[in-house]
Amino acid sequence: MASKTTQKKQPEATQQRKPSKREKRQKFVVYLMIVTMLLTSLLAGAGMFL
């Protein structure tokens, strides 16, 4: 007798979910701070030579 295989639904924790507005804003702020730090470092280094 062949056994039937049934597919179970995946739990919600493993499914992809859309990031909330707050998470998007936090990610944007972090990237903005990193870019600002890099630009500040480059400008400070250029200021030493000019």
Summary of the structure (lengths in Angstrom):
residues: 50
radius of gyration: 24.3
end to end distance: 83.8
largest distance: 83.8
contacts: 64
relative contact order: 0.07
helix: 64%
strand: 0%
